[in-house]
Amino acid sequence: MSDPLVIEADADGRVSREHRSPLAGRRIMAAAIIAVAEVVAIIAWRPSLLLVVLVASVVTVLAAWASFKLAKHGLLRDVLWVIALSQAMVVAIPLVLGVSLIAALIVAVVLLIGIVVLITRSRF
């Protein structure tokens, strides 16, 4: 069973939460910065995209598992979440770009077919 969040009241009656990690509110921003840096490095060094996606997927799963099983709270858990999120973004970027490219190609082909059909019908 996990420890409940401790809420304490100061002497003047203000409620304060248990000490939080410095990364607590900045996990997604830190993960996005790391993911962008990794994507730039991937573009510069051009490693195998399949290998990059495979390694990033494994790191995502391991970091997420470790954040649940090994670190219940605190800075270590936040760092593990940043690692997991950044690697998940690295995996998602090629997938989103690939799907977008395929969708754009399908739309372009459909439009070209439509234009050809309109041109052939207008001549007769």
C-alpha positions as CSV (number, residue, x, y, z in Angstrom):
1,M,0.0,0.0,0.0
2,S,1.4,3.4,-0.9
3,D,1.9,6.2,1.6
4,P,-0.9,8.7,1.6
5,L,0.0,12.3,0.8
6,V,0.7,14.2,4.0
7,I,-0.9,17.6,4.3
8,E,0.2,19.8,7.1
9,A,-1.1,23.2,8.3
10,D,1.4,26.0,9.1
11,A,1.2,28.0,12.3
12,D,-0.9,30.7,10.5
13,G,-3.4,28.1,9.2
14,R,-2.1,27.8,5.6
15,V,-2.0,24.3,4.3
16,S,1.3,23.0,2.8
17,R,2.0,19.7,1.1
18,E,4.8,17.3,1.7
19,H,8.0,18.3,0.1
20,R,7.9,17.8,-3.6
21,S,10.7,17.0,-6.0
22,P,12.0,20.0,-8.0
23,L,11.0,18.1,-11.2
24,A,7.4,17.5,-10.1
25,G,5.9,20.3,-12.2
26,R,8.4,20.2,-15.0
27,R,8.5,16.5,-16.0
28,I,6.9,17.0,-19.5
29,M,8.9,20.0,-20.3
30,A,12.2,18.3,-19.4
31,A,11.2,15.2,-21.3
32,A,10.3,17.2,-24.4
33,I,13.7,19.0,-24.3
34,I,15.5,15.7,-24.0
35,A,13.4,14.2,-26.8
36,V,14.1,17.1,-29.2
37,A,17.8,16.8,-28.4
38,E,17.7,13.1,-29.2
39,V,15.8,13.7,-32.4
40,V,18.4,16.3,-33.5
41,A,21.2,13.8,-32.6
42,I,19.4,11.0,-34.6
43,I,19.1,13.3,-37.6
44,A,22.8,14.3,-37.4
45,W,24.2,10.9,-36.9
46,R,21.7,8.9,-38.9
47,P,21.7,5.6,-37.0
48,S,19.3,2.8,-37.9
49,L,15.8,4.0,-37.2
50,L,14.6,0.6,-36.3
51,L,17.4,0.2,-33.7
52,V,16.6,3.7,-32.3
53,V,12.9,2.9,-31.9
54,L,13.7,-0.5,-30.4
55,V,16.1,0.8,-27.8
56,A,13.8,3.8,-27.0
57,S,10.9,1.4,-26.5
58,V,12.9,-0.9,-24.1
59,V,14.1,2.1,-22.1
60,T,10.6,3.5,-21.9
61,V,9.2,0.2,-20.5
62,L,12.1,-0.2,-18.1
63,A,12.0,3.4,-16.8
64,A,8.2,3.2,-16.3
65,W,8.5,-0.1,-14.5
66,A,11.2,1.2,-12.3
67,S,9.3,4.3,-11.4
68,F,6.4,2.1,-10.2
69,K,8.3,-0.7,-8.5
70,L,11.6,0.8,-7.3
71,A,10.8,4.5,-6.5
72,K,7.6,5.2,-4.7
73,H,8.1,9.0,-4.7
74,G,10.7,11.7,-4.8
75,L,13.4,12.9,-7.2
76,L,14.3,9.4,-8.4
77,R,10.8,8.7,-9.5
78,D,10.5,12.0,-11.3
79,V,13.8,11.4,-13.1
80,L,12.6,7.9,-14.2
81,W,9.4,9.5,-15.5
82,V,11.3,12.1,-17.4
83,I,13.4,9.3,-19.0
84,A,10.3,7.2,-19.8
85,L,8.4,10.2,-21.3
86,S,11.3,11.4,-23.4
87,Q,11.9,7.9,-24.8
88,A,8.2,7.5,-25.5
89,M,8.3,10.8,-27.4
90,V,11.3,9.6,-29.4
91,V,9.3,6.5,-30.4
92,A,6.2,8.5,-31.2
93,I,7.8,11.1,-33.4
94,P,8.7,8.7,-36.3
95,L,5.4,7.0,-36.0
96,V,3.4,10.3,-36.2
97,L,5.6,11.5,-39.1
98,G,5.3,8.2,-40.9
99,V,1.5,8.2,-40.5
100,S,1.3,11.8,-41.6
101,L,3.4,11.2,-44.7
102,I,1.3,8.2,-45.7
103,A,-1.9,10.1,-45.1
104,A,-0.5,13.0,-47.2
105,L,0.4,10.7,-50.0
106,I,-3.0,9.1,-50.0
107,V,-4.7,12.5,-50.2
108,A,-2.4,13.5,-53.0
109,V,-3.1,10.4,-55.0
110,V,-6.9,10.8,-54.5
111,L,-6.7,14.4,-55.6
112,L,-4.6,13.5,-58.7
113,I,-7.1,10.8,-59.6
114,G,-9.9,13.2,-59.1
115,I,-8.2,15.8,-61.3
116,V,-7.6,13.2,-64.1
117,V,-11.2,12.1,-63.9
118,L,-12.4,15.7,-64.2
119,I,-10.1,16.5,-67.1
120,T,-11.1,13.4,-69.0
121,R,-14.8,14.0,-68.5
122,S,-14.6,17.7,-69.5
123,R,-13.0,16.8,-72.9
124,F,-15.9,14.6,-74.0
